[in-house]
Amino acid sequence: MTTEQYDVAVLGLGGMGSAALYHLTKQGVSVCGIERFGMAHDLGSSHGTTRIIRKAYFEHPDYLPLLNRAYTLWRDLEDASGQTLFEQSGLILSGLPDSPVIQGLERCYSEHDLPHEQVSATDAQQRYPDFQFPIDHTVYIDPEAGYLHVERSIEQHITLAQNAGARVLIHEDALSWGADGDGVIVKTAHREIRANTLVICAGPWAHEILDEINIPLTIRRKVQTWFRPNANADRAESLPAFFFDMGWGTFHGVPALNDLGIKLAEHGGGEEVDDPDEVRRKVYKDDTASVERMAAEVLPGFDLEESHVSVCMYAMTPDENFIVDRHPNHENVYVAAGFSGHGYKFAPVIGETLAQLALNGATDHPIEFLRLDRPALQPNAIS
Ligand SMILES: Cc1cc2nc3c(=O)[nH]c(=O)nc-3n(C[C@H](O)[C@H](O)[C@H](O)COP(=O)(O)OP(=O)(O)OC[C@H]3O[C@@H](n4cnc5c(N)ncnc54)[C@H](O)[C@@H]3O)c2cc1C
């Protein structure tokens, strides 16, 4: 058993941990990242080729300052890596005028001056004939939105950090962590890692850490499904990304990037998972019934046929806002968790925030609404 010493240790190198590792190395400190699975693996919350990025933020308008910074940092990461990570395809959002998505968007647009268009379902139908818009829907277009190449981005965060001197331990499980008077200690089967500060980005596995401090994290099993077009395949490549609240389900989709075809996933629902290590990976017919209905109703002209599925996990907080904060019992431990199915677009700004917190104990990003002690996370909160 060897002992290694660093300024900062990062536990978990998925979506958020890989970004934290990169931003810490940019500050010139010594960093060690620990990941139990492979680089950009498909067992957590950050796989499936793409993630939508948008400023049309119906969840909460307070995310906008973070999003603006994330947009800048995504382009910086593309410059640093020489890779295309962000495709600005635009995004269609469609729902009933009183649906949570449309109501949330209208709140966001009333509080922030953002480029967008609102059109009727009839106008949207003329403009985007490949989609079938329910006639009573209101449609918004976010021209700045698009999608990110998720595994490629994680690989770039880790590789650039490694090139800048970060120690990266892949396929190494953090078996325990703790803090003593001298700092923090993370133990793996091979070594003891000592650091001044620990940043924990354990994704769905953060539920154990949060349980200890009475913060509930619900893990949901989510199935991503790809559909190959039997007709109009060339048009499937150039669609905008899309988000539809159908009343009977809320769905997001990304155009065909390869021969797997168009990707669709249901945003709501999903089976609750007690132990992320035991999530059911096998996919049955029932799992894809709603996306098949969505594909048939909204994209009828492509004659879509299921080509691939992949199981992923959402880590949900009670109010569906993230947690980015200092651990209440350890002043040199920070936790970023509960990204509630909409976190990846923020990865670089969360990474930058965690680097600032780990090194200065404070951040200039407005993350008060993501604190652990907010009322919605307290045990007696009314949901
Ligand atoms: C189907 C689906 C669609 C989504 N769509 C979007 C979208 O369109 N736009 C968007 O912005 N977001 C989206 N999200 C959400 C987004 O992908 C997640 O919020 C984000 O990727 C979560 O990153 P994370 O770092 O918290 O978790 P993860 O990426 O899972 O990272 C956690 C890491 O910690 C590691 N780990 C845990 N415990 C240990 C340990 N003891 N030792 C070592 N390593 C450990 C794990 O192996 C893992 O690599 C989607 C999520 C899913 C599942």
The ligand as a Tripos MOL2 file, in Angstrom:
@<TRIPOS>MOLECULE
LIG
   53    58     1     0     0
SMALL
NO_CHARGES

@<TRIPOS>ATOM
      1 C1        -30.8430    9.3940  -20.4580 C.3       1 LIG1
      2 C2        -30.2720   10.6910  -19.9690 C.ar      1 LIG1
      3 C3        -30.4230   11.8290  -20.7280 C.ar      1 LIG1
      4 C4        -29.9230   13.0570  -20.2740 C.ar      1 LIG1
      5 N1        -30.0550   14.1650  -21.0740 N.ar      1 LIG1
      6 C5        -29.4730   15.3110  -20.6970 C.ar      1 LIG1
      7 C6        -29.4740   16.4230  -21.5730 C.ar      1 LIG1
      8 O1        -29.9890   16.3360  -22.6920 O.2       1 LIG1
      9 N2        -28.8490   17.5560  -21.1820 N.ar      1 LIG1
     10 C7        -28.2280   17.6480  -19.9670 C.ar      1 LIG1
     11 O2        -27.6800   18.7170  -19.6720 O.2       1 LIG1
     12 N3        -28.2110   16.6150  -19.1120 N.ar      1 LIG1
     13 C8        -28.8080   15.4470  -19.4420 C.ar      1 LIG1
     14 N4        -28.7720   14.3710  -18.6200 N.ar      1 LIG1
     15 C9        -28.2100   14.5160  -17.2810 C.3       1 LIG1
     16 C10       -26.6950   14.4880  -17.2730 C.3       1 LIG1
     17 O3        -26.2140   13.5390  -18.1790 O.3       1 LIG1
     18 C11       -26.2310   14.2130  -15.8430 C.3       1 LIG1
     19 O4        -26.8510   15.1560  -14.9860 O.3       1 LIG1
     20 C12       -24.7290   14.3350  -15.6820 C.3       1 LIG1
     21 O5        -24.0650   13.7260  -16.7400 O.3       1 LIG1
     22 C13       -24.3480   13.7190  -14.3460 C.3       1 LIG1
     23 O6        -22.9400   13.6780  -14.1950 O.3       1 LIG1
     24 P1        -22.3030   13.1480  -12.8450 P.3       1 LIG1
     25 O7        -20.8650   13.4550  -12.9030 O.co2     1 LIG1
     26 O8        -23.0890   13.6410  -11.6730 O.co2     1 LIG1
     27 O9        -22.5270   11.5570  -12.8450 O.3       1 LIG1
     28 P2        -21.6700   10.4240  -13.5970 P.3       1 LIG1
     29 O10       -21.2950   10.8890  -14.9540 O.co2     1 LIG1
     30 O11       -22.3940    9.1400  -13.4490 O.co2     1 LIG1
     31 O12       -20.3120   10.3750  -12.7850 O.3       1 LIG1
     32 C14       -20.1620    9.7900  -11.5190 C.3       1 LIG1
     33 C15       -18.8630    9.0400  -11.5610 C.3       1 LIG1
     34 O13       -18.4450    8.6960  -10.2490 O.3       1 LIG1
     35 C16       -17.8180    7.4250  -10.3240 C.3       1 LIG1
     36 N5        -17.8050    6.8640   -8.9720 N.ar      1 LIG1
     37 C17       -18.8630    6.7460   -8.1340 C.ar      1 LIG1
     38 N6        -18.4660    6.1870   -6.9730 N.ar      1 LIG1
     39 C18       -17.1230    5.9650   -7.0780 C.ar      1 LIG1
     40 C19       -16.1490    5.4120   -6.2150 C.ar      1 LIG1
     41 N7        -16.4670    4.9660   -4.9830 N.pl3     1 LIG1
     42 N8        -14.8700    5.3430   -6.6310 N.ar      1 LIG1
     43 C20       -14.5120    5.8060   -7.8670 C.ar      1 LIG1
     44 N9        -15.4150    6.3270   -8.7530 N.ar      1 LIG1
     45 C21       -16.6920    6.4190   -8.3540 C.ar      1 LIG1
     46 C22       -18.7210    6.6590  -11.2980 C.3       1 LIG1
     47 O14       -18.1100    5.5220  -11.8160 O.3       1 LIG1
     48 C23       -18.9930    7.7360  -12.3400 C.3       1 LIG1
     49 O15       -18.0410    7.7040  -13.3830 O.3       1 LIG1
     50 C24       -29.2610   13.1310  -19.0300 C.ar      1 LIG1
     51 C25       -29.0860   11.9720  -18.2600 C.ar      1 LIG1
     52 C26       -29.5650   10.7600  -18.7290 C.ar      1 LIG1
     53 C27       -29.3710    9.5180  -17.8860 C.3       1 LIG1
@<TRIPOS>BOND
     1     1     2 1
     2     2     3 ar
     3     2    52 ar
     4     3     4 ar
     5     4     5 ar
     6     4    50 ar
     7     5     6 ar
     8     6     7 ar
     9     6    13 1
    10     7     8 2
    11     7     9 ar
    12     9    10 ar
    13    10    11 2
    14    10    12 ar
    15    12    13 ar
    16    13    14 ar
    17    14    15 1
    18    14    50 ar
    19    15    16 1
    20    16    17 1
    21    16    18 1
    22    18    19 1
    23    18    20 1
    24    20    21 1
    25    20    22 1
    26    22    23 1
    27    23    24 1
    28    24    25 2
    29    24    26 1
    30    24    27 1
    31    27    28 1
    32    28    29 2
    33    28    30 1
    34    28    31 1
    35    31    32 1
    36    32    33 1
    37    33    34 1
    38    33    48 1
    39    34    35 1
    40    35    36 1
    41    35    46 1
    42    36    37 ar
    43    36    45 ar
    44    37    38 ar
    45    38    39 ar
    46    39    40 ar
    47    39    45 ar
    48    40    41 1
    49    40    42 ar
    50    42    43 ar
    51    43    44 ar
    52    44    45 ar
    53    46    47 1
    54    46    48 1
    55    48    49 1
    56    50    51 ar
    57    51    52 ar
    58    52    53 1
@<TRIPOS>SUBSTRUCTURE
     1 LIG1         1 GROUP 0 **** ****
